[in-house]
Amino acid sequence: MSNLERDPVELLCPPETPHGPAVQVLEFREVPLGGPRAMPVRRTLPQRGRTTIGAWCFADHYGPDDVSDTGGMVVPPHPHTGLQTVSWLFEGEIEHRDSTGSHELVRPGGVNLMTAGRGISHSEVSTAATTRLHGVQLWVALPEASRHVAPFFEHADTTPFRLGDATVRVFVGELAGEGESAASAETTDAASAAVTVFSPLLGAQVDLPAGGTVDVPLDPRFEHGVLVDAGPAHVEVAGAGAATEVAWSNLAYLEPGHASLRLRADADPVRVVLLGGVPFGEELVMWWNFIGRSHDEVVEFRRRWQSDVIDRNDPDGPFGTVAGYDGRPLPAPELPTVRLKPRR
């Protein structure tokens, strides 16, 4: 999904504190995407003081929205560079098209992962069958060694498994010693859910019934984020005292060094998206839908998009053409009047 903000804000992030509270709560900010019928999303990454969790660099949480009121998701063709997009739904159905020729639906339980690499364009539109739309849109920053790969797209279905009182679906990486899709021993199609990543990562949905508790094993090399879709959730790590209550749509951050995480639900069921990864460490220049390493590089990405696609000078250029979308691609906003600064 695009960052549809008409005037994307450059977020200047100070150096991230290596040691802080065991569970740090990052509150969301609401961002209207688009025009008069803007689709509101709640953004927890990036923000001041926390740009990435592992290589996860962007997290938007949206819905549940009544599509008859909001108009659903209509994102025209738009570009990406230097990242992967990860689409994960709780309700609804979205149709994806991209300039590699991929055409795929994403529904709850399935993941769409698109690797932009050196450049791609895509569209995302909720289908006519969708009455409620509810999910998360995530981006992964590609490391220097991989950020110029040829673009490609993957879709995978996931298989739920039980962990304590919880039901878990892993859509990126592995958890609890299970395979790439973390299926239980009773399932046989787990490997079909594997998707490609370029740094050690975890992405999982964890559902807890009211009154339930689960101890989730963690890779202590990773930093983690717990994004609350339904809650509140109580998040606890060993040796850190009482659990921290994390409200709906906020994200709890855990620094590396923890071998497990306890999640607890009180009177209401809890659903969270668990993100994790080895601290990224590279400086990024993030603006609109581009990730680069310098101001000048991002300026060139924007110039090529405007010239090749919007002005139709080179439809076979690096961003290509999204076949089958009925409408014009999305022009890039104006660049800020100051040089873009890198974030670490």
Summary of the structure (lengths in Angstrom):
residues: 344
radius of gyration: 19.3
end to end distance: 23.0
largest distance: 60.5
contacts: 1200
relative contact order: 0.19
helix: 7%
strand: 43%
